[in-house]
């Protein structure tokens, strides 16, 4: 479990707890829907829980279905290739949806810039070592 680097004001704890549960819900949805990345939300949920509830952080990290991605991220900072494809593809799809609407140009520029930054970060993360093994 991780500890916050400095004490948080008391009113931050409920906000982090609520954000942790919202991220957990989005992460579970992302595990079900193939076009939505769930891992990034689970990582964010663990971070929020680490600042609000060690009990829920422990539950998430030790969960048999939700925890392994969070643990791998914390140990190695790696993202599986398939997860990278899904994440970047989802970002591209979301930009296409925004572009197909009557969104003002500033919304296109801001969302495009944010998605490019996020996609670049995701794509630049190393992949787990076991993915580099060639299979016969």
DSSP file (Angstrom, degrees, kcal/mol; ACC not computed):
  #  RESIDUE AA STRUCTURE BP1 BP2  ACC     N-H-->O    O-->H-N    N-H-->O    O-->H-N    TCO  KAPPA ALPHA  PHI   PSI    X-CA   Y-CA   Z-CA
    1    1 A X              0   0    0      0, 0.0     2,-0.3     0, 0.0    53,-0.0   0.000 360.0 360.0 360.0 148.6    0.0    0.0    0.0
    2    2 A X        -     0   0    0     52,-0.0     2,-0.4    45,-0.0    55,-0.1  -0.789 360.0-144.2-106.1 149.6    1.2    3.5   -0.7
    3    3 A X        -     0   0    0     -2,-0.3    48,-0.1    48,-0.0    47,-0.1  -0.849  28.3-103.4-107.8 144.6    1.0    6.4    1.7
    4    4 A X        -     0   0    0     46,-0.4     3,-0.1    -2,-0.4    -1,-0.0  -0.374  27.6-127.9 -61.9 147.5    0.3   10.0    0.7
    5    5 A X  S    S+     0   0    0      1,-0.1     2,-0.3     2,-0.0    -1,-0.1   0.753  89.1  15.2 -73.1 -23.6    3.5   12.1    0.7
    6    6 A X  S    S-     0   0    0      0, 0.0    -1,-0.1     0, 0.0     2,-0.0  -0.979  97.1 -82.8-145.3 157.7    2.0   14.8    2.9
    7    7 A X        -     0   0    0     -2,-0.3     2,-0.3     1,-0.1    -2,-0.0  -0.347  43.9-140.7 -63.1 138.2   -1.1   15.0    5.1
    8    8 A X        -     0   0    0     43,-0.1     5,-0.1     1,-0.1    -1,-0.1  -0.736  24.4-100.1 -97.4 146.4   -4.3   15.9    3.2
    9    9 A X    >>  -     0   0    0     -2,-0.3     3,-1.6     1,-0.1     4,-0.7  -0.314  37.8-111.7 -58.7 152.3   -6.9   18.2    4.5
   10   10 A X  H >> S+     0   0    0      1,-0.3     3,-0.6     2,-0.2     4,-0.6   0.814 114.9  59.1 -59.1 -33.0   -9.9   16.3    6.0
   11   11 A X  H 3> S+     0   0    0      1,-0.2     4,-0.8     2,-0.2    -1,-0.3   0.664  94.6  65.8 -75.0 -14.2  -12.3   17.4    3.3
   12   12 A X  H <> S+     0   0    0     -3,-1.6     4,-2.8     1,-0.2     5,-0.3   0.850  87.2  69.8 -71.8 -34.0  -10.1   15.8    0.6
   13   13 A X  H <X S+     0   0    0     -4,-0.7     4,-2.5    -3,-0.6     5,-0.2   0.903  98.9  45.3 -55.8 -49.5  -10.7   12.3    1.9
   14   14 A X  H  X S+     0   0    0     -4,-0.6     4,-2.5     1,-0.2    -1,-0.2   0.864 113.4  51.7 -64.4 -32.5  -14.4   12.1    0.8
   15   15 A X  H  X S+     0   0    0     -4,-0.8     4,-2.6     2,-0.2    -2,-0.2   0.932 111.7  45.4 -67.7 -44.6  -13.6   13.6   -2.6
   16   16 A X  H  X S+     0   0    0     -4,-2.8     4,-2.4     2,-0.2    -2,-0.2   0.892 113.1  51.5 -63.4 -39.2  -10.8   11.0   -3.2
   17   17 A X  H  X S+     0   0    0     -4,-2.5     4,-2.0    -5,-0.3    -2,-0.2   0.934 111.9  45.6 -64.1 -46.1  -13.1    8.2   -1.9
   18   18 A X  H  X S+     0   0    0     -4,-2.5     4,-2.4     1,-0.2    -2,-0.2   0.924 113.9  49.0 -63.0 -44.1  -15.9    9.3   -4.3
   19   19 A X  H  X S+     0   0    0     -4,-2.6     4,-2.7     1,-0.2    -1,-0.2   0.881 108.5  55.1 -62.7 -37.3  -13.5    9.6   -7.2
   20   20 A X  H  X S+     0   0    0     -4,-2.4     4,-2.2     2,-0.2    -1,-0.2   0.913 109.9  44.9 -62.1 -43.3  -12.0    6.2   -6.4
   21   21 A X  H  X S+     0   0    0     -4,-2.0     4,-2.5     2,-0.2    -2,-0.2   0.882 112.7  51.0 -70.3 -37.3  -15.4    4.5   -6.6
   22   22 A X  H  X S+     0   0    0     -4,-2.4     4,-2.5     2,-0.2    -2,-0.2   0.935 112.6  46.7 -63.2 -44.9  -16.3    6.4   -9.8
   23   23 A X  H  X S+     0   0    0     -4,-2.7     4,-2.5     2,-0.2    -2,-0.2   0.881 110.7  52.8 -64.3 -37.7  -13.0    5.3  -11.4
   24   24 A X  H  X S+     0   0    0     -4,-2.2     4,-2.4     2,-0.2    -2,-0.2   0.931 110.0  48.3 -62.6 -44.6  -13.6    1.7  -10.2
   25   25 A X  H  X S+     0   0    0     -4,-2.5     4,-2.4     1,-0.2    -2,-0.2   0.933 113.1  46.9 -60.9 -46.3  -17.0    1.7  -11.8
   26   26 A X  H  X S+     0   0    0     -4,-2.5     4,-2.4     1,-0.2    -1,-0.2   0.873 111.0  53.4 -63.6 -36.2  -15.6    3.1  -15.1
   27   27 A X  H  X S+     0   0    0     -4,-2.5     4,-1.4     2,-0.2    -2,-0.2   0.900 108.9  47.9 -65.0 -41.1  -12.8    0.5  -14.8
   28   28 A X  H  X S+     0   0    0     -4,-2.4     4,-1.2     2,-0.2     3,-0.3   0.920 112.1  49.7 -65.6 -43.1  -15.3   -2.4  -14.5
   29   29 A X  H  X S+     0   0    0     -4,-2.4     4,-3.1     1,-0.2     3,-0.4   0.908 108.7  54.2 -59.7 -40.9  -17.3   -1.0  -17.5
   30   30 A X  H  < S+     0   0    0     -4,-2.4     8,-0.4     1,-0.2     6,-0.3   0.798 104.5  53.6 -64.8 -29.1  -14.0   -0.8  -19.4
   31   31 A X  H  < S+     0   0    0     -4,-1.4    -1,-0.2    -3,-0.3    -2,-0.2   0.782 115.2  41.2 -73.7 -25.8  -13.3   -4.4  -18.7
   32   32 A X  H  < S+     0   0    0     -4,-1.2     2,-0.4    -3,-0.4    -2,-0.2   0.900 108.2  62.0 -86.5 -46.4  -16.7   -5.3  -20.1
   33   33 A X  S >< S-     0   0    0     -4,-3.1     3,-1.1    -5,-0.1    -1,-0.1  -0.700  71.8-149.0 -86.4 127.7  -16.8   -3.0  -23.1
   34   34 A X  T 3  S+     0   0    0     -2,-0.4    -1,-0.1     1,-0.2    -4,-0.1   0.693  93.2  54.7 -70.5 -16.9  -14.1   -3.6  -25.7
   35   35 A X  T 3  S+     0   0    0      1,-0.1     2,-0.5    54,-0.1    -1,-0.2   0.442  97.2  71.3 -97.2   1.4  -13.9    0.0  -26.8
   36   36 A X  S <  S-     0   0    0     -3,-1.1     2,-0.4    -6,-0.3    51,-0.1  -0.965  79.4-130.9-121.4 122.8  -13.2    1.5  -23.4
   37   37 A X        -     0   0    0     -2,-0.5     4,-0.3    49,-0.2    -7,-0.2  -0.551  23.6-179.6 -72.4 127.6   -9.9    1.0  -21.6
   38   38 A X     >  +     0   0    0     -8,-0.4     4,-1.9    -2,-0.4     3,-0.4   0.756  67.4  71.1 -95.6 -28.8  -10.6   -0.1  -18.0
   39   39 A X  H  > S+     0   0    0      1,-0.2     4,-2.5     2,-0.2     5,-0.2   0.893  94.3  53.7 -59.9 -44.0   -7.0   -0.4  -16.7
   40   40 A X  H  > S+     0   0    0      1,-0.2     4,-2.0     2,-0.2    -1,-0.2   0.869 109.8  48.9 -62.2 -35.8   -6.3    3.3  -16.6
   41   41 A X  H  > S+     0   0    0     -3,-0.4     4,-2.4    -4,-0.3    -1,-0.2   0.861 110.0  51.2 -71.3 -34.8   -9.4    3.9  -14.5
   42   42 A X  H  X S+     0   0    0     -4,-1.9     4,-2.3     2,-0.2    -2,-0.2   0.883 109.8  49.9 -68.7 -37.4   -8.5    1.1  -12.1
   43   43 A X  H  X S+     0   0    0     -4,-2.5     4,-2.0     2,-0.2    -2,-0.2   0.922 112.5  47.5 -63.7 -43.8   -5.0    2.6  -11.7
   44   44 A X  H  X S+     0   0    0     -4,-2.0     4,-2.5    -5,-0.2    -2,-0.2   0.892 110.2  53.0 -64.2 -39.3   -6.6    6.0  -10.9
   45   45 A X  H  X S+     0   0    0     -4,-2.4     4,-3.0     2,-0.2     5,-0.2   0.923 108.1  49.8 -62.1 -44.2   -9.0    4.3   -8.5
   46   46 A X  H  X S+     0   0    0     -4,-2.3     4,-2.0     1,-0.2    -1,-0.2   0.899 110.7  50.7 -61.9 -39.6   -6.1    2.7   -6.6
   47   47 A X  H  X S+     0   0    0     -4,-2.0     4,-0.7     2,-0.2    -2,-0.2   0.932 112.2  46.4 -63.0 -45.6   -4.4    6.1   -6.4
   48   48 A X  H >< S+     0   0    0     -4,-2.5     3,-1.0     1,-0.2     4,-0.4   0.917 112.9  49.5 -62.8 -43.7   -7.6    7.8   -5.1
   49   49 A X  H >X S+     0   0    0     -4,-3.0     4,-2.8     1,-0.3     3,-1.0   0.839 101.7  62.8 -65.6 -31.9   -8.1    5.0   -2.5
   50   50 A X  H 3< S+     0   0    0     -4,-2.0   -46,-0.4     1,-0.3    -1,-0.3   0.747 109.9  41.6 -65.1 -20.2   -4.5    5.3   -1.4
   51   51 A X  T << S+     0   0    0     -3,-1.0    -1,-0.3    -4,-0.7    -2,-0.2   0.442 130.2  23.8-102.4  -2.9   -5.3    8.8   -0.3
   52   52 A X  T <4 S+     0   0    0     -3,-1.0     2,-0.3    -4,-0.4    -3,-0.2   0.673 126.1  15.7-131.0 -37.1   -8.7    8.1    1.2
   53   53 A X     X  -     0   0    0     -4,-2.8     4,-2.4    -5,-0.2     3,-0.2  -0.782  42.2-170.5-151.4  99.8   -9.2    4.4    2.3
   54   54 A X  H  > S+     0   0    0     -2,-0.3     4,-2.4     1,-0.2     5,-0.2   0.824  93.7  59.5 -57.4 -29.8   -6.4    1.9    2.8
   55   55 A X  H  > S+     0   0    0      2,-0.2     4,-2.2     1,-0.2    -1,-0.2   0.937 109.0  40.7 -65.1 -47.0   -9.1   -0.8    3.2
   56   56 A X  H  > S+     0   0    0     -3,-0.2     4,-2.5     2,-0.2    -2,-0.2   0.838 113.0  54.9 -72.8 -31.9  -10.6   -0.1   -0.3
   57   57 A X  H  X S+     0   0    0     -4,-2.4     4,-2.7    -8,-0.3     5,-0.2   0.935 110.2  46.6 -62.1 -45.0   -7.1    0.2   -1.8
   58   58 A X  H  X S+     0   0    0     -4,-2.4     4,-2.2    -5,-0.2    -2,-0.2   0.902 111.2  52.2 -63.4 -41.7   -6.2   -3.2   -0.4
   59   59 A X  H  X S+     0   0    0     -4,-2.2     4,-0.6     2,-0.2    -1,-0.2   0.931 113.3  44.0 -59.2 -46.4   -9.5   -4.6   -1.7
   60   60 A X  H >< S+     0   0    0     -4,-2.5     3,-0.9     1,-0.2    -2,-0.2   0.938 114.7  47.3 -66.9 -47.0   -8.9   -3.3   -5.2
   61   61 A X  H 3< S+     0   0    0     -4,-2.7    -1,-0.2     1,-0.2    10,-0.2   0.846 117.8  42.7 -64.6 -34.2   -5.2   -4.4   -5.4
   62   62 A X  H 3< S+     0   0    0     -4,-2.2    -1,-0.2    -5,-0.2    -2,-0.2   0.433  83.6 119.4 -93.3   0.1   -6.0   -7.9   -4.1
   63   63 A X    <X  -     0   0    0     -3,-0.9     4,-1.8    -4,-0.6     5,-0.4  -0.479  65.2-135.8 -66.9 132.8   -9.1   -8.4   -6.2
   64   64 A X  T  4 S+     0   0    0      1,-0.2     4,-0.2    -2,-0.2    -1,-0.1   0.806  99.0  27.9 -64.0 -29.6   -8.6  -11.4   -8.5
   65   65 A X  T  4 S+     0   0    0      2,-0.1     4,-0.3     3,-0.1    -1,-0.2   0.817 131.0  33.2 -99.3 -37.3  -10.0   -9.7  -11.6
   66   66 A X  T  > S+     0   0    0      1,-0.1     4,-0.7     2,-0.1     3,-0.3   0.769 109.2  63.3 -91.5 -28.5   -9.3   -6.0  -11.0
   67   67 A X  H  X S+     0   0    0     -4,-1.8     4,-2.7     1,-0.2     3,-0.3   0.829  83.0  70.0 -73.3 -36.0   -6.1   -6.1   -9.1
   68   68 A X  H  > S+     0   0    0     -5,-0.4     4,-2.6     1,-0.2    -1,-0.2   0.856  99.8  48.9 -57.6 -38.1   -3.5   -7.6  -11.4
   69   69 A X  H  > S+     0   0    0     -3,-0.3     4,-2.2    -4,-0.3    -1,-0.2   0.903 113.4  47.6 -66.3 -39.2   -3.3   -4.7  -13.8
   70   70 A X  H  X S+     0   0    0     -4,-0.7     4,-2.5    -3,-0.3    -2,-0.2   0.925 112.9  48.2 -66.6 -44.8   -2.9   -2.2  -10.9
   71   71 A X  H  X S+     0   0    0     -4,-2.7     4,-2.5     1,-0.2     5,-0.2   0.922 111.3  50.4 -62.2 -44.6   -0.2   -4.4   -9.3
   72   72 A X  H  X>S+     0   0    0     -4,-2.6     4,-2.9    -5,-0.3     5,-0.9   0.914 111.0  49.3 -60.4 -42.5    1.7   -4.7  -12.6
   73   73 A X  H  X5S+     0   0    0     -4,-2.2     4,-1.2     3,-0.2    -2,-0.2   0.931 112.5  47.2 -62.4 -45.1    1.5   -0.9  -13.2
   74   74 A X  H  <5S+     0   0    0     -4,-2.5    -1,-0.2     1,-0.2    -2,-0.2   0.871 118.9  40.2 -65.8 -36.4    2.8   -0.3   -9.7
   75   75 A X  H  <5S+     0   0    0     -4,-2.5    -2,-0.2    -5,-0.2    -1,-0.2   0.911 137.9   5.2 -79.2 -43.1    5.6   -2.8   -9.9
   76   76 A X  H  <5S-     0   0    0     -4,-2.9    -3,-0.2    -5,-0.2    -2,-0.2   0.620  79.8-130.2-121.8 -17.9    6.8   -2.2  -13.5
   77   77 A X     << +     0   0    0     -4,-1.2    49,-0.4    -5,-0.9     2,-0.2   0.776  60.1 144.6  68.5  25.0    5.0    0.7  -15.1
   78   78 A X        -     0   0    0     -6,-0.6     2,-0.4    47,-0.1    49,-0.2  -0.638  38.9-157.7 -99.8 155.7    4.2   -1.4  -18.1
   79   79 A X        -     0   0    0     47,-2.4     5,-0.1    -2,-0.2   -10,-0.0  -0.999  26.6-116.1-130.6 128.6    1.1   -1.5  -20.3
   80   80 A X     >  -     0   0    0     -2,-0.4     4,-2.2    47,-0.2     5,-0.2  -0.281  23.8-120.1 -62.6 147.3    0.2   -4.6  -22.4
   81   81 A X  H  > S+     0   0    0      1,-0.2     4,-2.4     2,-0.2     5,-0.2   0.901 113.7  51.9 -56.8 -45.1    0.3   -4.1  -26.1
   82   82 A X  H  > S+     0   0    0      1,-0.2     4,-2.5     2,-0.2    -1,-0.2   0.907 109.0  51.1 -59.9 -40.9   -3.4   -5.1  -26.5
   83   83 A X  H  > S+     0   0    0      1,-0.2     4,-2.7     2,-0.2    -1,-0.2   0.885 108.3  52.3 -63.6 -39.0   -4.3   -2.5  -23.8
   84   84 A X  H  X S+     0   0    0     -4,-2.2     4,-2.8     2,-0.2     5,-0.3   0.926 110.0  48.6 -61.4 -44.9   -2.3    0.1  -25.7
   85   85 A X  H  X S+     0   0    0     -4,-2.4     4,-2.6     1,-0.2     5,-0.2   0.929 113.7  46.0 -61.4 -45.8   -4.2   -0.6  -28.9
   86   86 A X  H  X S+     0   0    0     -4,-2.5     4,-2.4     2,-0.2    -2,-0.2   0.923 114.7  47.8 -64.3 -43.9   -7.6   -0.5  -27.1
   87   87 A X  H  X S+     0   0    0     -4,-2.7     4,-2.1     2,-0.2    -2,-0.2   0.949 116.2  41.9 -63.4 -50.0   -6.7    2.7  -25.3
   88   88 A X  H  X S+     0   0    0     -4,-2.8     4,-2.3     1,-0.2    -1,-0.2   0.883 115.0  51.3 -67.9 -37.2   -5.4    4.6  -28.3
   89   89 A X  H  X S+     0   0    0     -4,-2.6     4,-2.5    -5,-0.3    -1,-0.2   0.893 109.5  50.5 -64.3 -39.4   -8.2    3.2  -30.5
   90   90 A X  H  X S+     0   0    0     -4,-2.4     4,-2.5    -5,-0.2    -2,-0.2   0.891 109.8  50.6 -65.1 -39.8  -10.8    4.4  -28.0
   91   91 A X  H  X S+     0   0    0     -4,-2.1     4,-2.0     2,-0.2    -2,-0.2   0.919 111.0  48.5 -64.3 -42.8   -9.2    7.9  -27.9
   92   92 A X  H  X S+     0   0    0     -4,-2.3     4,-2.3     2,-0.2    -2,-0.2   0.925 111.7  49.8 -62.2 -44.4   -9.3    8.1  -31.7
   93   93 A X  H  X S+     0   0    0     -4,-2.5     4,-2.2     1,-0.2    -2,-0.2   0.907 109.1  51.6 -61.7 -42.4  -12.9    7.0  -31.7
   94   94 A X  H  X S+     0   0    0     -4,-2.5     4,-2.2     1,-0.2    -1,-0.2   0.880 109.6  50.1 -64.8 -36.1  -13.9    9.6  -29.1
   95   95 A X  H  X S+     0   0    0     -4,-2.0     4,-2.8     2,-0.2    -1,-0.2   0.908 108.8  52.1 -66.9 -40.3  -12.2   12.3  -31.2
   96   96 A X  H  X S+     0   0    0     -4,-2.3     4,-1.7     2,-0.2    -2,-0.2   0.902 109.6  50.2 -60.9 -40.4  -14.1   11.2  -34.3
   97   97 A X  H  X S+     0   0    0     -4,-2.2     4,-0.6     2,-0.2    -1,-0.2   0.929 111.9  46.7 -63.9 -45.0  -17.3   11.4  -32.3
   98   98 A X  H ><>S+     0   0    0     -4,-2.2     3,-1.1     1,-0.2     5,-0.6   0.913 112.2  51.2 -62.7 -41.4  -16.5   14.9  -31.1
   99   99 A X  H 3<5S+     0   0    0     -4,-2.8    -1,-0.2     1,-0.3    -2,-0.2   0.792 104.9  57.2 -66.6 -27.9  -15.5   15.9  -34.7
  100  100 A X  H 3<5S+     0   0    0     -4,-1.7    -1,-0.3    -5,-0.2    -2,-0.2   0.598 100.1  73.2 -79.8 -10.4  -18.8   14.6  -36.0
  101  101 A X  T <<5S-     0   0    0     -3,-1.1    -3,-0.0    -4,-0.6     0, 0.0  -0.296 100.2 -99.5 -92.1-179.0  -20.8   16.9  -33.7
  102  102 A X  T   5 +     0   0    0     -2,-0.1    -3,-0.1     2,-0.0     3,-0.1  -0.078  66.3 153.6 -90.6  34.1  -21.3   20.6  -33.9
  103  103 A X      < -     0   0    0     -5,-0.6     5,-0.1     1,-0.1    -5,-0.0  -0.346  50.7-106.0 -64.0 141.9  -18.6   21.2  -31.3
  104  104 A X    >>  -     0   0    0      1,-0.1     4,-1.5     3,-0.0     3,-1.0  -0.300  31.7-106.9 -65.7 155.8  -16.8   24.5  -31.6
  105  105 A X  H 3> S+     0   0    0      1,-0.3     4,-2.6     2,-0.2     5,-0.2   0.838 119.0  59.7 -54.2 -35.8  -13.3   24.5  -33.0
  106  106 A X  H 3> S+     0   0    0      1,-0.2     4,-2.8     2,-0.2    -1,-0.3   0.875 103.2  52.4 -62.6 -35.1  -11.8   25.2  -29.6
  107  107 A X  H <> S+     0   0    0     -3,-1.0     4,-2.6     2,-0.2     5,-0.3   0.896 109.8  48.9 -66.4 -39.5  -13.4   21.9  -28.3
  108  108 A X  H  X S+     0   0    0     -4,-1.5     4,-2.5     2,-0.2    -2,-0.2   0.934 114.0  45.7 -63.9 -45.4  -11.8   20.0  -31.2
  109  109 A X  H  X S+     0   0    0     -4,-2.6     4,-2.7     2,-0.2     5,-0.2   0.933 116.2  44.4 -64.2 -46.5   -8.4   21.6  -30.6
  110  110 A X  H  X S+     0   0    0     -4,-2.8     4,-2.5    -5,-0.2     5,-0.2   0.931 117.1  44.1 -67.0 -44.5   -8.5   21.0  -26.9
  111  111 A X  H  X S+     0   0    0     -4,-2.6     4,-2.6    -5,-0.2     5,-0.2   0.913 115.0  50.1 -67.1 -39.5   -9.8   17.5  -27.0
  112  112 A X  H  X S+     0   0    0     -4,-2.5     4,-2.4    -5,-0.3    -2,-0.2   0.923 112.1  46.9 -61.9 -44.5   -7.4   16.6  -29.9
  113  113 A X  H  X S+     0   0    0     -4,-2.7     4,-2.4    -5,-0.2    -2,-0.2   0.921 114.1  47.7 -64.5 -43.7   -4.4   18.0  -27.9
  114  114 A X  H  X S+     0   0    0     -4,-2.5     4,-2.5    -5,-0.2    -2,-0.2   0.905 113.6  47.1 -63.8 -41.5   -5.4   16.2  -24.8
  115  115 A X  H  X S+     0   0    0     -4,-2.6     4,-2.9     2,-0.2     5,-0.2   0.874 111.0  51.2 -70.4 -36.5   -6.0   12.9  -26.6
  116  116 A X  H  X S+     0   0    0     -4,-2.4     4,-2.5    -5,-0.2    -2,-0.2   0.930 112.2  47.5 -63.9 -43.6   -2.7   13.2  -28.5
  117  117 A X  H  X S+     0   0    0     -4,-2.4     4,-2.1     2,-0.2    -2,-0.2   0.938 115.5  44.4 -62.2 -46.3   -0.9   13.8  -25.2
  118  118 A X  H  X S+     0   0    0     -4,-2.5     4,-2.6     1,-0.2    -2,-0.2   0.916 114.2  49.3 -65.0 -43.0   -2.6   10.9  -23.5
  119  119 A X  H  X S+     0   0    0     -4,-2.9     4,-2.8     1,-0.2    -1,-0.2   0.887 109.9  51.5 -63.7 -39.4   -2.1    8.6  -26.5
  120  120 A X  H  X S+     0   0    0     -4,-2.5     4,-1.7    -5,-0.2    -1,-0.2   0.912 110.8  48.4 -63.4 -42.3    1.6    9.5  -26.6
  121  121 A X  H  X S+     0   0    0     -4,-2.1     4,-0.8    -5,-0.2    -2,-0.2   0.946 113.7  46.0 -62.8 -48.0    2.0    8.7  -23.0
  122  122 A X  H >< S+     0   0    0     -4,-2.6     3,-1.0     1,-0.2    -2,-0.2   0.934 113.9  48.3 -60.9 -47.1    0.2    5.3  -23.3
  123  123 A X  H 3< S+     0   0    0     -4,-2.8    -1,-0.2     1,-0.2    -2,-0.2   0.791 107.8  56.2 -65.6 -27.2    2.1    4.3  -26.4
  124  124 A X  H 3< S+     0   0    0     -4,-1.7    -1,-0.2    -5,-0.2    -2,-0.2   0.618  83.0 103.4 -83.0 -11.8    5.5    5.3  -24.8
  125  125 A X  S << S-     0   0    0     -3,-1.0   -47,-0.1    -4,-0.8   -46,-0.1  -0.438  79.5-108.5 -70.2 143.4    5.1    3.0  -21.8
  126  126 A X        -     0   0    0    -49,-0.4   -47,-2.4   -50,-0.1     2,-0.3  -0.262  29.8-121.1 -67.2 159.9    7.1   -0.2  -21.9
  127  127 A X        -     0   0    0    -49,-0.2   -47,-0.2     1,-0.1     5,-0.1  -0.722  36.8 -87.3 -99.7 152.6    5.4   -3.6  -22.4
  128  128 A X    >   -     0   0    0     -2,-0.3     3,-1.5     1,-0.1     4,-0.4  -0.263  36.6-121.8 -57.7 145.1    5.6   -6.5  -20.0
  129  129 A X  G >  S+     0   0    0      1,-0.3     3,-1.5     2,-0.2     4,-0.3   0.839 107.8  63.3 -59.6 -36.1    8.6   -8.7  -20.6
  130  130 A X  G >  S+     0   0    0      1,-0.3     3,-0.7     2,-0.2    -1,-0.3   0.708  93.7  63.3 -67.5 -16.9    6.5  -11.8  -21.1
  131  131 A X  G <  S+     0   0    0     -3,-1.5    -1,-0.3     1,-0.2    -2,-0.2   0.711  94.2  61.6 -76.5 -19.2    4.9  -10.3  -24.2
  132  132 A X  G <  S+     0   0    0     -3,-1.5     2,-0.4    -4,-0.4    -1,-0.2   0.528  79.1 104.3 -84.8  -5.5    8.2  -10.2  -25.9
  133  133 A X  S <  S-     0   0    0     -3,-0.7     2,-0.3    -4,-0.3    -3,-0.0  -0.630  72.2-131.6 -77.8 128.0    8.6  -14.0  -25.8
  134  134 A X        -     0   0    0     -2,-0.4     2,-0.4     2,-0.0    -2,-0.1  -0.632  17.4-141.2 -81.2 138.2    7.9  -15.5  -29.2
  135  135 A X              0   0    0     -2,-0.3    -1,-0.0     1,-0.1     0, 0.0  -0.786 360.0 360.0-100.4 141.3    5.6  -18.5  -29.1
  136  136 A X              0   0    0     -2,-0.4    -1,-0.1     0, 0.0    -2,-0.0   0.500 360.0 360.0 -71.0 360.0    6.2  -21.5  -31.3
